[in-house]
């Protein structure tokens, strides 16, 4: 009985390892390493530059609601957009 438990555990671990090794590469753009983006937790400043009409690249359409405002779960930009190293 114990050998079947060990084999099942090894099979689950192997499956998890295969899935993780086949994960797609990271595609989320990183934030630039400059004085504007020095503190990523100041995400309230992001819309001033990144909404349509701003000087920086625009926010993707799936980050906005129908009114053109940031969707609540997309307001903490630093959660997905990590700083460049």
PDB file of N, CA, C and O in Angstrom:
ATOM      1  N   UNK A   1       0.835  -1.200   0.000  1.00  0.00           N
ATOM      2  CA  UNK A   1       0.000   0.000   0.000  1.00  0.00           C
ATOM      3  C   UNK A   1       0.875   1.257   0.000  1.00  0.00           C
ATOM      4  O   UNK A   1       0.587   2.218  -0.714  1.00  0.00           O
ATOM      5  N   UNK A   2       1.933   1.246   0.796  1.00  0.00           N
ATOM      6  CA  UNK A   2       2.808   2.417   0.916  1.00  0.00           C
ATOM      7  C   UNK A   2       3.490   2.730  -0.417  1.00  0.00           C
ATOM      8  O   UNK A   2       3.703   3.896  -0.747  1.00  0.00           O
ATOM      9  N   UNK A   3       3.831   1.694  -1.178  1.00  0.00           N
ATOM     10  CA  UNK A   3       4.509   1.934  -2.456  1.00  0.00           C
ATOM     11  C   UNK A   3       3.588   2.656  -3.435  1.00  0.00           C
ATOM     12  O   UNK A   3       4.052   3.477  -4.227  1.00  0.00           O
ATOM     13  N   UNK A   4       2.290   2.362  -3.391  1.00  0.00           N
ATOM     14  CA  UNK A   4       1.341   3.033  -4.297  1.00  0.00           C
ATOM     15  C   UNK A   4       1.183   4.499  -3.924  1.00  0.00           C
ATOM     16  O   UNK A   4       1.024   5.354  -4.795  1.00  0.00           O
ATOM     17  N   UNK A   5       1.227   4.782  -2.649  1.00  0.00           N
ATOM     18  CA  UNK A   5       1.166   6.179  -2.220  1.00  0.00           C
ATOM     19  C   UNK A   5       2.404   6.938  -2.686  1.00  0.00           C
ATOM     20  O   UNK A   5       2.301   8.076  -3.144  1.00  0.00           O
ATOM     21  N   UNK A   6       3.551   6.323  -2.571  1.00  0.00           N
ATOM     22  CA  UNK A   6       4.788   6.955  -3.029  1.00  0.00           C
ATOM     23  C   UNK A   6       4.777   7.160  -4.540  1.00  0.00           C
ATOM     24  O   UNK A   6       5.191   8.212  -5.027  1.00  0.00           O
ATOM     25  N   UNK A   7       4.304   6.162  -5.282  1.00  0.00           N
ATOM     26  CA  UNK A   7       4.229   6.287  -6.738  1.00  0.00           C
ATOM     27  C   UNK A   7       3.235   7.374  -7.147  1.00  0.00           C
ATOM     28  O   UNK A   7       3.498   8.138  -8.076  1.00  0.00           O
ATOM     29  N   UNK A   8       2.109   7.444  -6.467  1.00  0.00           N
ATOM     30  CA  UNK A   8       1.117   8.482  -6.771  1.00  0.00           C
ATOM     31  C   UNK A   8       1.693   9.867  -6.478  1.00  0.00           C
ATOM     32  O   UNK A   8       1.504  10.799  -7.259  1.00  0.00           O
ATOM     33  N   UNK A   9       2.386   9.997  -5.366  1.00  0.00           N
ATOM     34  CA  UNK A   9       3.014  11.276  -5.022  1.00  0.00           C
ATOM     35  C   UNK A   9       4.053  11.668  -6.072  1.00  0.00           C
ATOM     36  O   UNK A   9       4.095  12.821  -6.500  1.00  0.00           O
ATOM     37  N   UNK A  10       4.883  10.726  -6.486  1.00  0.00           N
ATOM     38  CA  UNK A  10       5.897  10.999  -7.508  1.00  0.00           C
ATOM     39  C   UNK A  10       5.243  11.383  -8.834  1.00  0.00           C
ATOM     40  O   UNK A  10       5.740  12.265  -9.534  1.00  0.00           O
ATOM     41  N   UNK A  11       4.136  10.731  -9.184  1.00  0.00           N
ATOM     42  CA  UNK A  11       3.433  11.054 -10.430  1.00  0.00           C
ATOM     43  C   UNK A  11       2.858  12.465 -10.379  1.00  0.00           C
ATOM     44  O   UNK A  11       2.938  13.201 -11.362  1.00  0.00           O
ATOM     45  N   UNK A  12       2.282  12.845  -9.249  1.00  0.00           N
ATOM     46  CA  UNK A  12       1.733  14.201  -9.105  1.00  0.00           C
ATOM     47  C   UNK A  12       2.856  15.227  -9.179  1.00  0.00           C
ATOM     48  O   UNK A  12       2.720  16.239  -9.866  1.00  0.00           O
ATOM     49  N   UNK A  13       3.950  14.985  -8.493  1.00  0.00           N
ATOM     50  CA  UNK A  13       5.089  15.918  -8.537  1.00  0.00           C
ATOM     51  C   UNK A  13       5.648  16.026  -9.951  1.00  0.00           C
ATOM     52  O   UNK A  13       5.986  17.123 -10.397  1.00  0.00           O
ATOM     53  N   UNK A  14       5.750  14.912 -10.656  1.00  0.00           N
ATOM     54  CA  UNK A  14       6.235  14.928 -12.028  1.00  0.00           C
ATOM     55  C   UNK A  14       5.313  15.706 -12.949  1.00  0.00           C
ATOM     56  O   UNK A  14       5.775  16.448 -13.815  1.00  0.00           O
ATOM     57  N   UNK A  15       4.007  15.538 -12.763  1.00  0.00           N
ATOM     58  CA  UNK A  15       3.035  16.274 -13.573  1.00  0.00           C
ATOM     59  C   UNK A  15       3.146  17.769 -13.326  1.00  0.00           C
ATOM     60  O   UNK A  15       3.137  18.556 -14.273  1.00  0.00           O
ATOM     61  N   UNK A  16       3.250  18.167 -12.075  1.00  0.00           N
ATOM     62  CA  UNK A  16       3.401  19.589 -11.744  1.00  0.00           C
ATOM     63  C   UNK A  16       4.676  20.142 -12.370  1.00  0.00           C
ATOM     64  O   UNK A  16       4.664  21.242 -12.922  1.00  0.00           O
ATOM     65  N   UNK A  17       5.751  19.411 -12.295  1.00  0.00           N
ATOM     66  CA  UNK A  17       7.023  19.850 -12.873  1.00  0.00           C
ATOM     67  C   UNK A  17       6.916  20.020 -14.390  1.00  0.00           C
ATOM     68  O   UNK A  17       7.407  21.009 -14.934  1.00  0.00           O
ATOM     69  N   UNK A  18       6.286  19.074 -15.073  1.00  0.00           N
ATOM     70  CA  UNK A  18       6.119  19.167 -16.528  1.00  0.00           C
ATOM     71  C   UNK A  18       5.274  20.376 -16.893  1.00  0.00           C
ATOM     72  O   UNK A  18       5.605  21.098 -17.833  1.00  0.00           O
ATOM     73  N   UNK A  19       4.193  20.608 -16.168  1.00  0.00           N
ATOM     74  CA  UNK A  19       3.326  21.758 -16.452  1.00  0.00           C
ATOM     75  C   UNK A  19       4.087  23.063 -16.250  1.00  0.00           C
ATOM     76  O   UNK A  19       3.995  23.964 -17.084  1.00  0.00           O
ATOM     77  N   UNK A  20       4.830  23.179 -15.164  1.00  0.00           N
ATOM     78  CA  UNK A  20       5.573  24.410 -14.896  1.00  0.00           C
ATOM     79  C   UNK A  20       6.687  24.646 -15.910  1.00  0.00           C
ATOM     80  O   UNK A  20       6.937  25.789 -16.292  1.00  0.00           O
ATOM     81  N   UNK A  21       7.347  23.605 -16.345  1.00  0.00           N
ATOM     82  CA  UNK A  21       8.423  23.761 -17.326  1.00  0.00           C
ATOM     83  C   UNK A  21       7.892  24.138 -18.709  1.00  0.00           C
ATOM     84  O   UNK A  21       8.623  24.708 -19.519  1.00  0.00           O
ATOM     85  N   UNK A  22       6.634  23.826 -18.982  1.00  0.00           N
ATOM     86  CA  UNK A  22       6.028  24.160 -20.272  1.00  0.00           C
ATOM     87  C   UNK A  22       5.217  25.446 -20.215  1.00  0.00           C
ATOM     88  O   UNK A  22       4.488  25.749 -21.160  1.00  0.00           O
ATOM     89  N   UNK A  23       5.323  26.200 -19.148  1.00  0.00           N
ATOM     90  CA  UNK A  23       4.585  27.462 -19.021  1.00  0.00           C
ATOM     91  C   UNK A  23       5.091  28.452 -20.071  1.00  0.00           C
ATOM     92  O   UNK A  23       6.269  28.435 -20.427  1.00  0.00           O
ATOM     93  N   UNK A  24       4.201  29.312 -20.565  1.00  0.00           N
ATOM     94  CA  UNK A  24       4.636  30.286 -21.575  1.00  0.00           C
ATOM     95  C   UNK A  24       5.577  31.324 -20.968  1.00  0.00           C
ATOM     96  O   UNK A  24       5.565  31.538 -19.756  1.00  0.00           O
ATOM     97  N   UNK A  25       6.390  31.967 -21.803  1.00  0.00           N
ATOM     98  CA  UNK A  25       7.304  32.992 -21.288  1.00  0.00           C
ATOM     99  C   UNK A  25       6.540  34.227 -20.819  1.00  0.00           C
ATOM    100  O   UNK A  25       5.403  34.461 -21.228  1.00  0.00           O
ATOM    101  N   UNK A  26       7.171  34.997 -19.970  1.00  0.00           N
ATOM    102  CA  UNK A  26       6.561  36.225 -19.457  1.00  0.00           C
ATOM    103  C   UNK A  26       6.473  37.258 -20.585  1.00  0.00           C
ATOM    104  O   UNK A  26       7.465  37.547 -21.254  1.00  0.00           O
ATOM    105  N   UNK A  27       5.272  37.808 -20.785  1.00  0.00           N
ATOM    106  CA  UNK A  27       5.072  38.777 -21.870  1.00  0.00           C
ATOM    107  C   UNK A  27       4.665  40.156 -21.372  1.00  0.00           C
ATOM    108  O   UNK A  27       4.584  41.094 -22.165  1.00  0.00           O
ATOM    109  N   UNK A  28       4.410  40.298 -20.082  1.00  0.00           N
ATOM    110  CA  UNK A  28       4.003  41.593 -19.543  1.00  0.00           C
ATOM    111  C   UNK A  28       5.185  42.555 -19.588  1.00  0.00           C
ATOM    112  O   UNK A  28       6.261  42.235 -19.083  1.00  0.00           O
ATOM    113  N   UNK A  29       4.995  43.744 -20.194  1.00  0.00           N
ATOM    114  CA  UNK A  29       6.105  44.698 -20.261  1.00  0.00           C
ATOM    115  C   UNK A  29       6.563  45.131 -18.862  1.00  0.00           C
ATOM    116  O   UNK A  29       5.755  45.268 -17.943  1.00  0.00           O
ATOM    117  N   UNK A  30       7.842  45.338 -18.726  1.00  0.00           N
ATOM    118  CA  UNK A  30       8.404  45.804 -17.454  1.00  0.00           C
ATOM    119  C   UNK A  30       8.428  47.329 -17.433  1.00  0.00           C
ATOM    120  O   UNK A  30       8.467  47.975 -18.480  1.00  0.00           O
ATOM    121  N   UNK A  31       8.405  47.892 -16.230  1.00  0.00           N
ATOM    122  CA  UNK A  31       8.476  49.351 -16.114  1.00  0.00           C
ATOM    123  C   UNK A  31       9.918  49.805 -16.311  1.00  0.00           C
ATOM    124  O   UNK A  31      10.848  49.105 -15.911  1.00  0.00           O
ATOM    125  N   UNK A  32      10.109  50.970 -16.925  1.00  0.00           N
ATOM    126  CA  UNK A  32      11.474  51.466 -17.140  1.00  0.00           C
ATOM    127  C   UNK A  32      12.183  51.749 -15.816  1.00  0.00           C
ATOM    128  O   UNK A  32      11.551  51.982 -14.786  1.00  0.00           O
ATOM    129  N   UNK A  33      13.478  51.723 -15.875  1.00  0.00           N
ATOM    130  CA  UNK A  33      14.297  51.988 -14.695  1.00  0.00           C
ATOM    131  C   UNK A  33      14.724  53.458 -14.732  1.00  0.00           C
ATOM    132  O   UNK A  33      15.873  53.770 -15.045  1.00  0.00           O
ATOM    133  N   UNK A  34      13.783  54.360 -14.407  1.00  0.00           N
ATOM    134  CA  UNK A  34      14.074  55.796 -14.441  1.00  0.00           C
ATOM    135  C   UNK A  34      13.465  56.482 -13.220  1.00  0.00           C
ATOM    136  O   UNK A  34      12.835  55.834 -12.384  1.00  0.00           O
ATOM    137  N   UNK A  35      13.657  57.800 -13.125  1.00  0.00           N
ATOM    138  CA  UNK A  35      13.197  58.534 -11.937  1.00  0.00           C
ATOM    139  C   UNK A  35      11.671  58.594 -11.820  1.00  0.00           C
ATOM    140  O   UNK A  35      11.150  58.740 -10.714  1.00  0.00           O
ATOM    141  N   UNK A  36      10.955  58.485 -12.923  1.00  0.00           N
ATOM    142  CA  UNK A  36       9.486  58.527 -12.865  1.00  0.00           C
ATOM    143  C   UNK A  36       8.939  57.244 -12.246  1.00  0.00           C
ATOM    144  O   UNK A  36       7.965  57.278 -11.494  1.00  0.00           O
ATOM    145  N   UNK A  37       9.565  56.119 -12.561  1.00  0.00           N
ATOM    146  CA  UNK A  37       9.074  54.819 -12.118  1.00  0.00           C
ATOM    147  C   UNK A  37       9.856  54.265 -10.932  1.00  0.00           C
ATOM    148  O   UNK A  37       9.818  53.060 -10.683  1.00  0.00           O
ATOM    149  N   UNK A  38      10.564  55.119 -10.197  1.00  0.00           N
ATOM    150  CA  UNK A  38      11.428  54.666  -9.112  1.00  0.00           C
ATOM    151  C   UNK A  38      10.634  54.007  -7.978  1.00  0.00           C
ATOM    152  O   UNK A  38      11.129  53.066  -7.358  1.00  0.00           O
ATOM    153  N   UNK A  39       9.429  54.475  -7.696  1.00  0.00           N
ATOM    154  CA  UNK A  39       8.604  53.891  -6.641  1.00  0.00           C
ATOM    155  C   UNK A  39       7.349  53.294  -7.271  1.00  0.00           C
ATOM    156  O   UNK A  39       6.384  54.021  -7.508  1.00  0.00           O
ATOM    157  N   UNK A  40       7.336  51.989  -7.548  1.00  0.00           N
ATOM    158  CA  UNK A  40       6.191  51.384  -8.224  1.00  0.00           C
ATOM    159  C   UNK A  40       4.902  51.421  -7.411  1.00  0.00           C
ATOM    160  O   UNK A  40       3.820  51.235  -7.968  1.00  0.00           O
ATOM    161  N   UNK A  41       4.994  51.653  -6.122  1.00  0.00           N
ATOM    162  CA  UNK A  41       3.782  51.688  -5.299  1.00  0.00           C
ATOM    163  C   UNK A  41       3.015  52.996  -5.462  1.00  0.00           C
ATOM    164  O   UNK A  41       1.909  53.127  -4.938  1.00  0.00           O
ATOM    165  N   UNK A  42       3.577  53.958  -6.173  1.00  0.00           N
ATOM    166  CA  UNK A  42       2.863  55.205  -6.470  1.00  0.00           C
ATOM    167  C   UNK A  42       2.054  55.037  -7.751  1.00  0.00           C
ATOM    168  O   UNK A  42       2.128  55.859  -8.664  1.00  0.00           O
ATOM    169  N   UNK A  43       1.276  53.950  -7.798  1.00  0.00           N
ATOM    170  CA  UNK A  43       0.533  53.613  -9.006  1.00  0.00           C
ATOM    171  C   UNK A  43      -0.610  54.578  -9.293  1.00  0.00           C
ATOM    172  O   UNK A  43      -1.186  54.527 -10.380  1.00  0.00           O
ATOM    173  N   UNK A  44      -0.956  55.450  -8.359  1.00  0.00           N
ATOM    174  CA  UNK A  44      -2.011  56.439  -8.617  1.00  0.00           C
ATOM    175  C   UNK A  44      -1.562  57.438  -9.680  1.00  0.00           C
ATOM    176  O   UNK A  44      -2.397  58.084 -10.313  1.00  0.00           O
ATOM    177  N   UNK A  45      -0.252  57.571  -9.880  1.00  0.00           N
ATOM    178  CA  UNK A  45       0.267  58.492 -10.894  1.00  0.00           C
ATOM    179  C   UNK A  45       0.221  57.895 -12.295  1.00  0.00           C
ATOM    180  O   UNK A  45       0.296  58.639 -13.273  1.00  0.00           O
ATOM    181  N   UNK A  46       0.102  56.602 -12.420  1.00  0.00           N
ATOM    182  CA  UNK A  46       0.173  55.932 -13.727  1.00  0.00           C
ATOM    183  C   UNK A  46      -0.849  56.454 -14.740  1.00  0.00           C
ATOM    184  O   UNK A  46      -0.469  56.724 -15.879  1.00  0.00           O
ATOM    185  N   UNK A  47      -2.126  56.608 -14.380  1.00  0.00           N
ATOM    186  CA  UNK A  47      -3.094  57.066 -15.384  1.00  0.00           C
ATOM    187  C   UNK A  47      -2.778  58.438 -15.963  1.00  0.00           C
ATOM    188  O   UNK A  47      -3.148  58.716 -17.104  1.00  0.00           O
ATOM    189  N   UNK A  48      -2.107  59.301 -15.213  1.00  0.00           N
ATOM    190  CA  UNK A  48      -1.832  60.643 -15.732  1.00  0.00           C
ATOM    191  C   UNK A  48      -0.974  60.594 -16.992  1.00  0.00           C
ATOM    192  O   UNK A  48      -1.078  61.486 -17.834  1.00  0.00           O
ATOM    193  N   UNK A  49      -0.146  59.596 -17.139  1.00  0.00           N
ATOM    194  CA  UNK A  49       0.703  59.472 -18.335  1.00  0.00           C
ATOM    195  C   UNK A  49       0.212  58.398 -19.307  1.00  0.00           C
ATOM    196  O   UNK A  49       0.410  58.517 -20.516  1.00  0.00           O
ATOM    197  N   UNK A  50      -0.427  57.352 -18.783  1.00  0.00           N
ATOM    198  CA  UNK A  50      -0.709  56.184 -19.613  1.00  0.00           C
ATOM    199  C   UNK A  50      -2.131  56.098 -20.146  1.00  0.00           C
ATOM    200  O   UNK A  50      -2.409  55.216 -20.959  1.00  0.00           O
ATOM    201  N   UNK A  51      -3.042  56.965 -19.733  1.00  0.00           N
ATOM    202  CA  UNK A  51      -4.376  56.964 -20.329  1.00  0.00           C
ATOM    203  C   UNK A  51      -4.302  57.654 -21.685  1.00  0.00           C
ATOM    204  O   UNK A  51      -3.348  58.389 -21.941  1.00  0.00           O
ATOM    205  N   UNK A  52      -5.291  57.437 -22.570  1.00  0.00           N
ATOM    206  CA  UNK A  52      -5.258  58.074 -23.889  1.00  0.00           C
ATOM    207  C   UNK A  52      -5.038  59.580 -23.781  1.00  0.00           C
ATOM    208  O   UNK A  52      -5.667  60.258 -22.969  1.00  0.00           O
ATOM    209  N   UNK A  53      -4.142  60.084 -24.608  1.00  0.00           N
ATOM    210  CA  UNK A  53      -3.798  61.497 -24.584  1.00  0.00           C
ATOM    211  C   UNK A  53      -2.560  61.789 -23.762  1.00  0.00           C
ATOM    212  O   UNK A  53      -2.052  62.911 -23.787  1.00  0.00           O
ATOM    213  N   UNK A  54      -2.064  60.801 -23.032  1.00  0.00           N
ATOM    214  CA  UNK A  54      -0.861  60.991 -22.223  1.00  0.00           C
ATOM    215  C   UNK A  54       0.387  60.848 -23.075  1.00  0.00           C
ATOM    216  O   UNK A  54       0.320  60.503 -24.254  1.00  0.00           O
ATOM    217  N   UNK A  55       1.529  61.121 -22.454  1.00  0.00           N
ATOM    218  CA  UNK A  55       2.789  61.097 -23.197  1.00  0.00           C
ATOM    219  C   UNK A  55       3.427  59.711 -23.275  1.00  0.00           C
ATOM    220  O   UNK A  55       4.302  59.492 -24.113  1.00  0.00           O
ATOM    221  N   UNK A  56       3.016  58.779 -22.433  1.00  0.00           N
ATOM    222  CA  UNK A  56       3.593  57.432 -22.395  1.00  0.00           C
ATOM    223  C   UNK A  56       2.711  56.457 -23.189  1.00  0.00           C
ATOM    224  O   UNK A  56       1.610  56.826 -23.597  1.00  0.00           O
ATOM    225  N   UNK A  57       3.171  55.229 -23.413  1.00  0.00           N
ATOM    226  CA  UNK A  57       2.339  54.241 -24.114  1.00  0.00           C
ATOM    227  C   UNK A  57       0.992  54.075 -23.419  1.00  0.00           C
ATOM    228  O   UNK A  57       0.910  54.043 -22.191  1.00  0.00           O
ATOM    229  N   UNK A  58      -0.062  53.971 -24.227  1.00  0.00           N
ATOM    230  CA  UNK A  58      -1.417  53.894 -23.665  1.00  0.00           C
ATOM    231  C   UNK A  58      -1.672  52.548 -22.999  1.00  0.00           C
ATOM    232  O   UNK A  58      -1.088  51.527 -23.359  1.00  0.00           O
ATOM    233  N   UNK A  59      -2.563  52.584 -22.019  1.00  0.00           N
ATOM    234  CA  UNK A  59      -3.019  51.383 -21.335  1.00  0.00           C
ATOM    235  C   UNK A  59      -3.804  50.543 -22.339  1.00  0.00           C
ATOM    236  O   UNK A  59      -4.515  51.086 -23.184  1.00  0.00           O
ATOM    237  N   UNK A  60      -3.676  49.227 -22.249  1.00  0.00           N
ATOM    238  CA  UNK A  60      -4.420  48.351 -23.151  1.00  0.00           C
ATOM    239  C   UNK A  60      -5.914  48.490 -22.903  1.00  0.00           C
ATOM    240  O   UNK A  60      -6.344  48.802 -21.792  1.00  0.00           O
ATOM    241  N   UNK A  61      -6.699  48.258 -23.945  1.00  0.00           N
ATOM    242  CA  UNK A  61      -8.153  48.423 -23.856  1.00  0.00           C
ATOM    243  C   UNK A  61      -8.775  47.508 -22.806  1.00  0.00           C
ATOM    244  O   UNK A  61      -9.777  47.878 -22.194  1.00  0.00           O
ATOM    245  N   UNK A  62      -8.210  46.333 -22.585  1.00  0.00           N
ATOM    246  CA  UNK A  62      -8.801  45.422 -21.597  1.00  0.00           C
ATOM    247  C   UNK A  62      -8.517  45.843 -20.159  1.00  0.00           C
ATOM    248  O   UNK A  62      -8.991  45.194 -19.226  1.00  0.00           O
ATOM    249  N   UNK A  63      -7.755  46.915 -19.962  1.00  0.00           N
ATOM    250  CA  UNK A  63      -7.509  47.468 -18.630  1.00  0.00           C
ATOM    251  C   UNK A  63      -8.521  48.568 -18.292  1.00  0.00           C
ATOM    252  O   UNK A  63      -8.538  49.059 -17.164  1.00  0.00           O
ATOM    253  N   UNK A  64      -9.362  48.958 -19.254  1.00  0.00           N
ATOM    254  CA  UNK A  64     -10.300  50.072 -19.078  1.00  0.00           C
ATOM    255  C   UNK A  64     -11.737  49.579 -19.071  1.00  0.00           C
ATOM    256  O   UNK A  64     -12.058  48.557 -19.678  1.00  0.00           O
ATOM    257  N   UNK A  65     -12.609  50.323 -18.369  1.00  0.00           N
ATOM    258  CA  UNK A  65     -14.031  50.018 -18.428  1.00  0.00           C
ATOM    259  C   UNK A  65     -14.664  50.816 -19.570  1.00  0.00           C
ATOM    260  O   UNK A  65     -13.958  51.494 -20.317  1.00  0.00           O
ATOM    261  N   UNK A  66     -15.987  50.738 -19.708  1.00  0.00           N
ATOM    262  CA  UNK A  66     -16.664  51.422 -20.818  1.00  0.00           C
ATOM    263  C   UNK A  66     -16.546  52.934 -20.728  1.00  0.00           C
ATOM    264  O   UNK A  66     -16.644  53.620 -21.745  1.00  0.00           O
ATOM    265  N   UNK A  67     -16.338  53.463 -19.537  1.00  0.00           N
ATOM    266  CA  UNK A  67     -16.199  54.909 -19.352  1.00  0.00           C
ATOM    267  C   UNK A  67     -14.769  55.379 -19.635  1.00  0.00           C
ATOM    268  O   UNK A  67     -14.498  56.579 -19.586  1.00  0.00           O
ATOM    269  N   UNK A  68     -13.858  54.459 -19.928  1.00  0.00           N
ATOM    270  CA  UNK A  68     -12.479  54.823 -20.218  1.00  0.00           C
ATOM    271  C   UNK A  68     -11.609  54.973 -18.986  1.00  0.00           C
ATOM    272  O   UNK A  68     -10.507  55.517 -19.065  1.00  0.00           O
ATOM    273  N   UNK A  69     -12.094  54.494 -17.842  1.00  0.00           N
ATOM    274  CA  UNK A  69     -11.320  54.560 -16.599  1.00  0.00           C
ATOM    275  C   UNK A  69     -10.703  53.189 -16.320  1.00  0.00           C
ATOM    276  O   UNK A  69     -11.180  52.166 -16.812  1.00  0.00           O
ATOM    277  N   UNK A  70      -9.637  53.189 -15.522  1.00  0.00           N
ATOM    278  CA  UNK A  70      -8.997  51.921 -15.181  1.00  0.00           C
ATOM    279  C   UNK A  70      -9.956  51.021 -14.415  1.00  0.00           C
ATOM    280  O   UNK A  70     -10.656  51.476 -13.511  1.00  0.00           O
ATOM    281  N   UNK A  71      -9.985  49.743 -14.779  1.00  0.00           N
ATOM    282  CA  UNK A  71     -10.766  48.754 -14.053  1.00  0.00           C
ATOM    283  C   UNK A  71     -10.109  48.577 -12.689  1.00  0.00           C
ATOM    284  O   UNK A  71      -8.883  48.609 -12.582  1.00  0.00           O
ATOM    285  N   UNK A  72     -10.913  48.390 -11.651  1.00  0.00           N
ATOM    286  CA  UNK A  72     -10.381  48.344 -10.284  1.00  0.00           C
ATOM    287  C   UNK A  72      -9.265  47.327 -10.100  1.00  0.00           C
ATOM    288  O   UNK A  72      -8.278  47.617  -9.425  1.00  0.00           O
ATOM    289  N   UNK A  73      -9.400  46.139 -10.686  1.00  0.00           N
ATOM    290  CA  UNK A  73      -8.358  45.136 -10.470  1.00  0.00           C
ATOM    291  C   UNK A  73      -7.115  45.370 -11.330  1.00  0.00           C
ATOM    292  O   UNK A  73      -6.181  44.569 -11.287  1.00  0.00           O
ATOM    293  N   UNK A  74      -7.089  46.450 -12.106  1.00  0.00           N
ATOM    294  CA  UNK A  74      -5.904  46.800 -12.896  1.00  0.00           C
ATOM    295  C   UNK A  74      -5.262  48.094 -12.395  1.00  0.00           C
ATOM    296  O   UNK A  74      -4.419  48.660 -13.091  1.00  0.00           O
ATOM    297  N   UNK A  75      -5.631  48.573 -11.225  1.00  0.00           N
ATOM    298  CA  UNK A  75      -5.103  49.841 -10.736  1.00  0.00           C
ATOM    299  C   UNK A  75      -3.742  49.704 -10.066  1.00  0.00           C
ATOM    300  O   UNK A  75      -3.000  50.683  -9.984  1.00  0.00           O
ATOM    301  N   UNK A  76      -3.408  48.547  -9.598  1.00  0.00           N
ATOM    302  CA  UNK A  76      -2.093  48.345  -8.969  1.00  0.00           C
ATOM    303  C   UNK A  76      -1.146  47.792 -10.027  1.00  0.00           C
ATOM    304  O   UNK A  76      -0.897  46.588 -10.092  1.00  0.00           O
ATOM    305  N   UNK A  77      -0.630  48.680 -10.841  1.00  0.00           N
ATOM    306  CA  UNK A  77       0.173  48.310 -12.012  1.00  0.00           C
ATOM    307  C   UNK A  77       1.373  47.446 -11.649  1.00  0.00           C
ATOM    308  O   UNK A  77       1.735  46.536 -12.395  1.00  0.00           O
ATOM    309  N   UNK A  78       1.993  47.730 -10.499  1.00  0.00           N
ATOM    310  CA  UNK A  78       3.220  47.035 -10.113  1.00  0.00           C
ATOM    311  C   UNK A  78       3.007  45.553  -9.827  1.00  0.00           C
ATOM    312  O   UNK A  78       3.975  44.798  -9.743  1.00  0.00           O
ATOM    313  N   UNK A  79       1.758  45.127  -9.676  1.00  0.00           N
ATOM    314  CA  UNK A  79       1.498  43.716  -9.416  1.00  0.00           C
ATOM    315  C   UNK A  79       1.871  42.857 -10.631  1.00  0.00           C
ATOM    316  O   UNK A  79       2.331  41.726 -10.470  1.00  0.00           O
ATOM    317  N   UNK A  80       1.676  43.384 -11.833  1.00  0.00           N
ATOM    318  CA  UNK A  80       2.023  42.643 -13.056  1.00  0.00           C
ATOM    319  C   UNK A  80       3.258  43.204 -13.744  1.00  0.00           C
ATOM    320  O   UNK A  80       4.081  42.450 -14.264  1.00  0.00           O
ATOM    321  N   UNK A  81       3.387  44.520 -13.748  1.00  0.00           N
ATOM    322  CA  UNK A  81       4.494  45.174 -14.443  1.00  0.00           C
ATOM    323  C   UNK A  81       5.658  45.362 -13.467  1.00  0.00           C
ATOM    324  O   UNK A  81       5.701  46.329 -12.708  1.00  0.00           O
ATOM    325  N   UNK A  82       6.579  44.432 -13.504  1.00  0.00           N
ATOM    326  CA  UNK A  82       7.736  44.454 -12.600  1.00  0.00           C
ATOM    327  C   UNK A  82       8.801  45.410 -13.133  1.00  0.00           C
ATOM    328  O   UNK A  82       8.868  45.634 -14.342  1.00  0.00           O
ATOM    329  N   UNK A  83       9.632  45.979 -12.261  1.00  0.00           N
ATOM    330  CA  UNK A  83      10.700  46.882 -12.722  1.00  0.00           C
ATOM    331  C   UNK A  83      11.789  46.130 -13.485  1.00  0.00           C
ATOM    332  O   UNK A  83      12.065  44.960 -13.223  1.00  0.00           O
ATOM    333  N   UNK A  84      12.394  46.835 -14.430  1.00  0.00           N
ATOM    334  CA  UNK A  84      13.532  46.262 -15.150  1.00  0.00           C
ATOM    335  C   UNK A  84      14.720  46.178 -14.208  1.00  0.00           C
ATOM    336  O   UNK A  84      14.844  46.972 -13.276  1.00  0.00           O
ATOM    337  N   UNK A  85      15.576  45.226 -14.454  1.00  0.00           N
ATOM    338  CA  UNK A  85      16.752  45.057 -13.582  1.00  0.00           C
ATOM    339  C   UNK A  85      17.969  45.701 -14.183  1.00  0.00           C
ATOM    340  O   UNK A  85      19.046  45.658 -13.589  1.00  0.00           O
TER     341      UNK A  85
END
